[in-house]
Amino acid sequence: MRLFLYPLLFSLLIQIAQAQTQSTRVTVSGYVREAASQEALIGVNVYLPGTSTGTTTNTYGFYSLTLPATDSLTLAFSFVGYGTVSRTVSFRRNAQLNVTLTPGRELSEVQVRGARTDEKVSESPQMSQIDIPVAQIKKIPTLLGEKDVLKVLQLMPGVQKGSEGQTGIYVRGGGPDQNLIILDDAVVYNANHLFGFFSVFNGDALKSVELTKGGFPARYGGRLSSVIELNMKDGNREKLHGEGGIGLIASRLTLEGPFTKNKKGSFLVSGRRTYLDVLTAPIIRASTNGETTAGYYFYDLNAKANYDFGPKNRVYVSGYFGRDRFYSREDGGTFDIGLGWGNATGTVRWNHLFSQKLFANLSLIYSNYDFGISSDETDQNGQNATSLRYRSGIRDLGVKFDLDYYPTPRHSFRMGGQATAHRFTPSALVVQNRLIDEFTRNVEAINAVEAGLYAEDVWQPTDRWRINAGLRLSAFQQGSVTYLRPEPRLSASYQLRPGLSAKASYATMNQYIHLLSNTGIGLPTDLWVPTTDRVAPQQSRQVAVGLARDFSDNFVLGKGFALTLEGYYKQMQNIINYREGASFLLIDDPTSAERVRWEDNVTAGRGWSYGAEVLLQKKVGRLSGWLGYTLSWTQWQFAELNGGRPFFPRYDRRHDVSVVGIYELSKRITLSGTWVYGTGQALTVPVANYQAFLHDPGLRTVYANGMNSIIAPLFSYPGEVSDYGGQRNSFRAEAYHRFDVGIQFHKQKRRHERTWEFSLYNAYNRRNPFFYNLETIAPQDRSQPGRTALFRYSVFPVVPSFSYNFKF
């Protein structure tokens, strides 16, 4: 480890010393924003035309370049979907240069086609990273017309889908808890609405979406499989702007604009709510003769504000709050059930510019996820007969500090740290009943602290080599146990020839929190629990190699295409799962005083995953989209499950194909379509059923003619029919495939824009399996035994949808 760390620190000190002594070098720095809204742009390429010298803007739109002094210097600024801008500045002294970019569609077609639109994938040392423009996400057809970030990420290679229609994310063999989902620096623990059919992210409030599935930079930690980083819009600084939409099941509205006359500050407020409860209420009342009221709804609220306190200080305040609620109530109040869960996040960030080369950010972070069940039953007299309350959740309070230092164009150095105080509530159960008065079973709240320090350097030693080397030191303390683990990271690319490079990466990751799940599909009943003295941290080691090819002007493919091929191998240690028959409720005999710990219900094991991925992507032009393919294997092994033999987890998928196309037929019409194919999931289904005889050596009373009683021994009697499942996940479901198609009609007026969208989900009505069940078919001849068969159940046939969207 020292051999890895010392050269990195030594190189940094040398570069700092050189930067201080070379008085003939000057620095140009500034911010890049969108022209119309003054929104900071992330990942803009700033470079010297005709050379490999350049940099990119950070999360807040800041860039810095230090170069030899000259009379004048021309810099180019390019970003996907925007026209390239060139600026010439006097370069005899340090200078500040702020630039605005205009969306490409407002320029002529010749200008858009002639511009360098984004960083070449062959020129970046980073691999296994995908960013998707939010504007492109909004054009892809989805279930019921609800644009969903997570469902679009499912279409990427290396990302496996969950069950039919759900937003579950399974990256390179990892489970849903192994994804770090970040919204403006705050962790979102349960990103699902409607039991996983929609995600909590409203695309109208988002500025950028980036997925990292390997070769993780040292600034990321705490999960094994992926990082999904989402940034909310800052808000329009120029004028009041709004957009929204009305769909089949939900509507949304976003407002943004300046809140000061000097335009130094702006705000954004975005809300979304479904009206499923209103639509289904008449159907439920009609089917139950008005005896039952039931419904479900969810809502989201995003808010953000920012203000410039001069050229060196900026403050951002942002938050998210969302809730799901299901209820069922019989008339007269005889039975009442409630189910609810939700997320709340809040972030306060302060940017400070120490110098033109040194940028700092300090964040204060709050995150909370909670889940609850309530059930009340009353008797005929209206007296409370039984009352149940169950809750669980996780709450975080954190602080994060980052420094970005740009000593030379060949070095971009980052360092920082983060500390988070976790509070876990794995289970809390309260039951009230007239017979037992009150029973309370609490798994005491668990407090823990997680921290990390990191340093990383993006280094270009030669024109062909680009390296991102880093080290993260993670720590976790809970009770009397403390874990301290180093996590080395390394990514490198070598340019074989212009437009073609070879890449490799290595990353060690540690995860100190776990998700207990009976289903593996991310339901709200899943529990977040910490590493303890009995449950060790999860750990993974991943190696990846690949090729990246840019097709700047190909006769067959055209312009703007990029091709990446990657192979990976990942090992996972100390992954946990429920023991056979364990449940999240942890309910035993209510009269027992025995304390149940969640650690008693889990077992630890290991896993491994390997495969290959291909991605051909085009982000700009009249035709955009991608073609992705994944070939992969994932296996788990637990000493106490499946007889200790390895087995495939349910989201193991041998082949996965996705084709996404978006075509701008004209300024008024956009066509889009997706086709996906995947090998069926690995499932445990019953292969037989049996009826056992239960032995009872006790005595029972047999009444004869209602008068005389006889005491007789009972030795055995038939029990219930039980299913036998065989080996775990030994059944492979049918292959999954689906075609979605959509068309958008745009009408642009001077001050507002309207869009009508029509789409078909599962256009050719494929009955994809949702679950299987073993059932007995009654024979026509009742003297013959019944026949047992495996039934497949589907959820979504072809589903048409319509939505109306507007901007002003």
N, C-alpha and C positions, 0 to 999 in steps of 0.2 A: 504494500500500500504506500509506503514512503517513497519507493522508487517511482510511483505514479504521481504523487502529490508534489514532491520537491521540484521536479522540472517545471511543473505548471506555475508554482509560486515564483521560482527563479526567473522564468520567462517574463512574468508580469513585472517584477521589480526592474528588470533590464529595460523593458519598454517604457516604464514610468520615468526612469532616469534619462533615457534618450529623449523622451518628449520634453523634459525640463531643460535639457542642454541644447537642443536644436532650435536656436532662435530664428532660423530661416524658415521655419515651418509655421503656418498660420492655420486657423480653424474657422470653418464656416458651419453654422448650426442654425436650427430653427424648427418650425412646426409646419406640417403639411395638413391642409384641411380641404374639405369639399367646398366649392365656390358658392353654391346656393345656400347651404345651411351652416357653414363654418364648422361642420362636424370633423373632429380629428380622424385621420385615416391611418389605419394600422397596416404595417407591412409594405409601405410604398418604397419602391426602389429608387435610390438616389445614387447616380453614377456619372463617371466621366465618359462621354460617348466615345466609342472606339477602343475602350480599354476594359480591363476586368476590375478596375478600382471602383469601389462603391460601398454602400451600406443600405440599411432599411430602417424605416421609422419604427419606434417601439409601440407599446400598447396605447400610448397617449399622443402619438403622432410626432414625436421628437426624433431628430436625427442629428448627427455630428460627423464631420469629416475634417481630418487634419492632413494637409498636403504642403509640398514645398511652395514658397511664396513665388508669385508671378504677377505680371501686370494685370492680367485678366484671366478669368477661368469660366468655362461654360459647364454647367451641371444640367443633367436631364432628370426629370421626375416622372416615373411611370407607375401605373397601378391598374390592375385588372378592371375593365369596364370604364376606364377614364382615358381621356386623351393625354398623350405625353406632352409635358411642358419643359421647355429649355430656358435657363436663366444664365446670363453672363454678369459676373460681378468682378469688381476690383479685388485683387487678392494679395495686397501688400500688407494688410493687417487683418486681425480677426474681424469676422463679419457675422451678422445675423440675417438670415434670409428665410422669411416665411413665404410659403407658396400655397396657392389654391389650385385644385384640379377640377375640371368640368367633366361630368359624365359623358362617356363617348357617344351616346345616342343623340346628344345635342349637336355633335359635330357632323361634318359631311362624311359620307361613306368612305371616300378616299383617305381622309385623315385618320379614321379609325383603323382602317386596314394597314396603313403605313406605320402605325405606332407600335413601339414595344410596349406590350400591355401588362406584363408581370415578370417576376423573376423567373429565370430559366430553372427548371428542376434539376438540370445537369450541373448548375453552378452552385447549388446550395449543399453544405455539408450534412444538412438534416435529411434523414430518410424516415419512412413510415409515418409521414405527416401529410394530412389532407386538409385543405381549407376550401369551403364551398361558399360562393357569394350568396348573400341572403336574397338578392334579387332573383337568382337562379332557383333557389329553394321555392320561392313563391309561384313559380311557373310549372312545377312538377305536380301532376295529379295525385291526389291522396284520398283516403277513405272519408266519405261524407263532406269532401271539400275543405277539411280542416288542415291547413298547411302545418306540417310537423317536422321540426328539425331532426328529431331522433329517427323518424321513419326514413328521412332522406339519408342519414348516416348509415342506416341498415343496408342501403344500396351500394355501399362501398366494399371493395374486397377486404377480407380479413375481419369483417363485421358480420356476425351471424344474427339472424332474426330469431325472435322467440316464437310464440304461438301465433296463429292466424290473426292478423290485424293489430298485433300488440307492438309496443314501442321498446321492448326489451333489447338491450345491447349486450352482445357477447363477443368480446374481441380476443382473437387468437387463443381460444381455449379457456378464457377467463369467465368467471361468473358475473352477475349483475353488480355485486358489491365491489368488484375489482376495477370499476370505472370511477375516476375522479371527475365529477361534474362540477364545474366552477362557473358561477354567474357573478361577474364583477368582483372577483376574489373570494366570494362566499361559496361554501360547499352546499350543494343541493343533494339531500340524502334520498329522497323518493321523488323521482322526476315524472311520475305517472298520474294521469287523471283517468277516471272511468275504468278502474281496475287494470290499467295498463294499455288501454286502447288509444289514448292520446297522451302527449307529454305536456308538461306544465309551461312550456316556453311559447310565448306569443311572438311570432315572427315579426310583427310590426314594431316591436320594441327593441329588436336586436340589430346590432351593427356588424358583428362578425361571429363566425363559427369555425373552430379549428379542432381537428381530431388528431391526436398523437397516439400511435399504437405500438411504437418501438423506438429505440435509440433516444430515450427520453433525455432532454436537457436536465442539468442538475437542479434547476430551479423548481422542478416538479417532484413531488414525493407523496407517499402515503397510500398509493394503490399499485396493483401489480400489472394491470392489463392495458389501461388507456387513460388519457386525459382529454376531456371534452371541455374546452374553454370557450365560454360565450361572453361577449361584451355587449352591454346595452348601449343604445344611442345616447349621445350627450344632450341632444335637444337642439333645435334650430335657433341660431343666434341672430338671424336676420329678420325673420317675420314669423307670425303665427301660422302654423301648418298643422294639418290634420289628415288622418286617413282611418279607414275602418272598413267593415264588411258585415254583411248579413248572410248567414248560411242556413242550412237546414236545421242544425241543432244548436248553433251558438252565434252570437254577434260580438263584435269588438269595436273599440274606438280608441284612437291614439291622438293626443294633442301635444304639441311641442312649440316652443317659441322663446323669445327673449323675455326676461322679467325685469330688465333694467334698460333705461333709455340709452345708456352708453354701449349697450350690446356686449358687455363683459360677462354676462351670465345668461344661462338658459335653463329651461326645465323640460321635462317629458313626463307625461302621465298616460298610462295605457291600461285599459281594462277589457276583460272578456268574461262572458257568462253564457252558460248553456241554458236552454229552456226545455230540457228533456222532461222535467217534472210537470211543466204546463202541458206538453204534448201528450204525455202518457196518462195523465190524471183521468180524463174521460173514459179511456179504454179500461183502466183498472176498476173504476167504479161500475162500469157497465158489466164487466165480467164477474163482479162479486155482488151484484145487486145493491150497490151502494154501501156495502158493509165495511169496505176496506179503503183506506187512503194510503197510497204509497208513492214514492217518487225519488228522483235522484237529480242532483245538479252539481256543477263545479263552477268556480270563478277564479280569476287571476287579477292581480293588480300590480303593475310595475310603475315605479316612480324614480325620477332622477333629477338632480339639480347640480349645476356647477357654476363656479365664479372665478374670474381671473383677478388676483390681487397684485397686479403688476406683471412684468415680463418673467419673473422668476418664481412665482408662487401661484398655484391653482388648487382649488378644493372641489372635490366631488362628493356628493351624498346620494346614495342609491339604495333601493330596497325592493323586495318582492314579497307578496303575500298571496297565497292561494289556498283554497279549501275545497274538499269533496264532502258531500253529505248525502247519505242514503237513509230513508226513513220509511217505516211501515206502521200503520196505526189502524186498529179496528174501531168501528163506531162504538161508543159507550166506554172507551178506554180500557177494555178488557185485556188488550195486549198491545204493547208499544215497543218497537225496536228501532234503535238508531245506530248508525255506523258513520264515523267521520275521521278524516285525516287531512293533514295539510302541512305546508312549509312556510316559514317566514325567514327572510334574510335581510340584513342591513349592512352597509359598508360606508365608511367615511374614509376618503383618501386625500392625502395632501402631497402634491408634486412640488418639488423644490429643485431649482437649477443652481447648483453650487458654482459651476463654471460652464463654459461652452462644451466641455468634455465630460462633465460629471453631472448626471441626472439622478435624482433620488425620489422614491415614493414610500410613504408611510400609510398603512391601512389599518383601521380598526374594524373588526369583522364580527358579526353576529349571525348565527344560523340556528334554527330550531325546527325539528320535525316531531310531530306527535300523532298518535293513532288512538282511537277510543271506540269502545262498544258500550251501548247501554240497552238494557232490556227491563221492562216493567210489566208485571202481570197482576191484575186485580180480580177479586172474586165477584160474585153476583151482588154483594152488598156494597161494592165499591171500595172495599178494604184492600190495602196493599198486601198481596200474597207473596210475591217474590220480586226482588229487585237485584239486578246485576250490573256492576260497573267494572270495565276492564280498560286499562290504558298502558301505553308504552311510548317511548320516544327517546330522542337524543338532542341535547342542546350544546352549542359551542360558543365560546367567547375567545376571540383570537386577536393577535397583533402580528403584522407582517411588515418587513422593511426590506427594500431592494435598492441597489445602486447599479446604475449603468455607466460604464466608463469607456470612452473611445479614445485611446492614446494615439493610434495611427489607423489608417484605412485597413491595415492587415490584422488588426486586433480589435475585438469588441468584447470587453470584459464585464461580467455580471457577478455580483455577490449579494448575499443577504441572509435573512433568517426569518423564521416564523415560529410562533408558540400558540398553542390552542389548548384551552381548558375544556375538556369534554365532561358532560354529565349525562350518564346513561340511566334510563328507567326501563329495564328489560321487561318487567311484568308487575302489574299491580291489579289485584282482583278483590272486589268487595261484593259480597252476597248478603242480602237481607231476606229473612224468611221468618214467618211467625213461629215455626217449629224450632229453628236453631238461633233465633234472634238475629245475630249478626256474625258473619264469618269474614275475616279479612286475611288475605294472603298477599304479602308484599315481598317482592325481591327488592331489597334495599337499593336506593339510587347509588350508582357507582361513579365516583369522580376519578378522572385521570388527566394527565397532562402530556401532550405530544409536542415535540419541538424538532426543528431542523435548521442546520446551517449549510450554506452551499457556496460554491465558487465555480465559475465556468468561463472559458475563453474560446471565442470563435477566432481561429488563427488561420491566416493564409501564408504559409512559409514560402511558397512559390506560386507562380501563376496557375499551376495545375493542381496543387494540393490545397484542400480546405479541411480544417479539423475543428471539431467542437469537443473539447476535453473538459471534464468537470468532476467534482467530488461533492457528494452530499453526506452530511453526518446527521443521522436521525436518532432521536431519543424518545422514549416513552416511559412514563412512571405511573404506576397504579398500585396503591397500597404500599406494601413493603418491597415490591419488585420493580426493578429498573432495567430497561434494555437500552443499549447504546450500540448502534450498528453503522458502519461506513457503507456508502453506496457509490462505487465508481461508475462513471459514465464516459463513453467515448463514441463519437461519430466522425467518419472521415469520408471524403470523396476525392477521387483522382480523375482528372479530365483526360480521357484517352485521346480524344480529338474534339474539335469544336462541336458542341451539341451532344456529346456522348461522354458519360462518366460512369465509373464504377464506385460503389459505395459499400460501407460496412459499418456496423454499430454493435455495441455491447452495453448492457445496462443491468445493474442489480437494483431491485426494488424491494422495499419492506412495507408491509401493511399491518397496522396495529389495531384495526377495528374489523369486525366480522359481521356478516349478515346471516342469520339463521333462517332457513327457508324450507318449508315442506314441499313447495311446488317448483321453485327455481324460475318462476316467471315474474318476480318482482311485485307480489301483492302487498297491500298495506299491512297485512298481518305479519310480514317478515320482521324480525327483530334485529336491531343493531346492538352489538355487545362488544366489550373491549378485550384486549389481551390481558391475561391475568397470570398469576403464578402457576396456574394449571393449564392454561391455553397459551401456547407460544405464538409470536407474530408469524403471519404469512410472509413468505419470501419467494422471489422469482429471479431467475437469471435468464436473460434472453440475448441471443446472438442473431444478427440478420445480415445478409449480403444481398446486393442487387445491382441493377443497371438502370440508368436514367437517360432518356433520349428525347431531345427537343426537335420537333419538325417545324422550323420557322417558315419554310416555303417548300412544301412537298407537292409534287405533281399529282399524286393520288389523294393524299389526305388534305391538302390545302395548308392554310396557315393556322398557327396557334395550337397545334396538337402537341401533347406530351405523353410519352410512354414510360412507365416504370414497371420493372420486374423485380420481385423480392422473394427470397426464401428465408425462413426463420426457424429457430428451434428454441423452445422455452421450457424450463423446468420450474415447478411450483412445489414448495414445501409447506407443511403445517396448514393446509387448507382444511376447513372443518365442515362437518355435516351432522345432521341429527342422527342419533342412534335409531335403530329400527323401532318403530312404534312411538317415538317421542313426539310431543306436540308443543306448540308455542304457548298454550294456555297454562301449562304446568299445574293442572288441577288434579289433586288426589282426593282423599276422603276429607270433606270439610270439617269433620270432627277431630281430625288428626292434627297434632301440634308439630308434626315433623316439618322441618325447614327444607325446601327444595332449592338447590342451586342450579342455575342454567348449565353450568359446566358438567353436571351429572348427565345431561341429556345429549351431549355432543361427543363426537369422535374425530380425531385428527388423521389426516392422510397426506398423500402427495399426488401430483398430477404432472403430465407432460403434454406438450402440443408442438406440432411441427407442420410445415406446409409451404406452399408457394402461392404468390398473388401476382396478378397482372392488372394494370389499370391504364387504359387509353382514354385521355381526358382532353376536352376542349371547352374553355371557359367563355370565349368571346366569339363574336360573329353572328351571322343570321342562323347558323346551325351550331348548337352547343350541346354538351352532354358528356356521357362517358360510357365505356364498356369495361366491366370488371369481371374477373374470374378468380375464384379461390379453390385450391385443392388443399385439404387439411385433415389431420388426425388429432383427436384429443382423447386422452384416457386418464382416469382417476383410479386410485387404489387406497383402500382403507382396511386396516386389519380386522375391523369389526363389521364390515359390510360386505355382502356378496361372498362370504366365505373367505375373505382376504384376497380374492382374485381381482385383477384389473377389470374395469368396465368403462363403457363409453357414457359420459354425461349426456343428458337429453339434448343439449345444444351442439353436440358433435355433428358436423355436417361434412360429408366427403367432398361434394361438389356444390358450388354456389356461383350462380351467374346472374348478372344484372346488366340491363341495357337501358340507358336513359337518353332520350332525344328531345331537344327543344328547337323548334324551327320558327323563325320570324317570317311568316308568309308575306306580311306587309306591316306597315306601321299600325294597322288596326287589328290584325289577326295573328295570334300566336297558337301554334299547334304543339302538343307535347304528348309523350307516351313513355311508359316504362314496361319492361318485361323482366320477370324474375323467375329463376328456377333454383331449386335446392333439394338435395338429398333429404329424405324424410328423417325426422327426429328419432333418436334412440329412446324407447319407452319401455317401462315395465307394465305389461298387461297380463291379465289372468290367462293361463294356459289350461287350467282345469278348475273344477270346484268339487268340494267334498262335504259330506255331512258327518260329523263326528258324534259319537255317543259320549255323553258326559256322565262321569261316575259320581254318585252322591250316596254315601253310606248311611246317611241320617234316616230319621223316621218321619212319616207323614200320616195325617189323619184322612181316612177314606170314609165318606158318609154313604150309608146304604139306606135308600128309601126315606132319607131325611130323618130317621129315628135313631138307629143304632150306629155307633161309630166303631171303626176298626183301626187299630194302630198296626201299620205294616212297613217293613223296610223298603226303601227305594234304592236300587243299585245303579241303574243307568236309565237314561232317557235321551231321545234324539235332540241334538243341539241345532243351532242355526247353520244354514248352508254358508260355507266360507270359500273364498277364491284362493287359488294357489298361483303365484306369479312366476315361479321359476327364477332364473338368474336375473339380476338387476339389469334393466335396460337392454335385454337381449332381443327385443322386438324392434324392428325398424319400420317406421310409418311409411306410408306412400309418399312419393316425391311431391314437392310443393311447386306449383308454378301458377303465374297470374299475369294478366295483361291489363294495364290501366291506360286510359286515353283521355285527353282533355283538350278543350279549345277555349281560348279567351278572345273576347271582342273588346277592343279599347276604343274609347272616344275621348279625344283630347280637346279641351276648350282652353280659353285663355287663362283661366284661373283655377280650373279644376279638371280632374280626369276621372272617368268612370270605366269600370271593367265588369263585364258579365262573363262568368265562367260556367261551362257545362263539362261534366266529366263522368266517366264510367269506371268504377272500381270493379276489377275482375270481369272484364268486358266479355269474355267468352264463357262465363258462368262455370268455372272450374270448381268442383266441390272438394276443396282442400280439407284434409282432416284437422279437426280441432281436438278431439279426444276419442278414445276407443273404450268400449265397454262389453263385457261378456254377459250375454243374456240367453235365457231359455225360451225357445219357440215352442208353444203348445202344439201338439199334434192334432190333426183332424180327427183321428181315431183315438179317443180318450183312453182306450185300453193299452195304447202304446206309450213308451216313455217319451218325454220331450227331447228336443234337439237343442244343443248348446251352440251358439254362434257368436262370433266377434263382430260387433256393430261399429261402424264409423259414423261419427257425428260431425257435421260441418256447421259453420256459423254464418258466413257471408256468401250469398250467391252474387249475381251481378247487382251492384248498388249504384244507381244514378244519383247525381247530386248537382245542385245549382247554388251559386253564390253571386252576390252583388258586392263589388268593392268600389271604394271611392277615395279620392285624394283632393285636398284643397289647400 
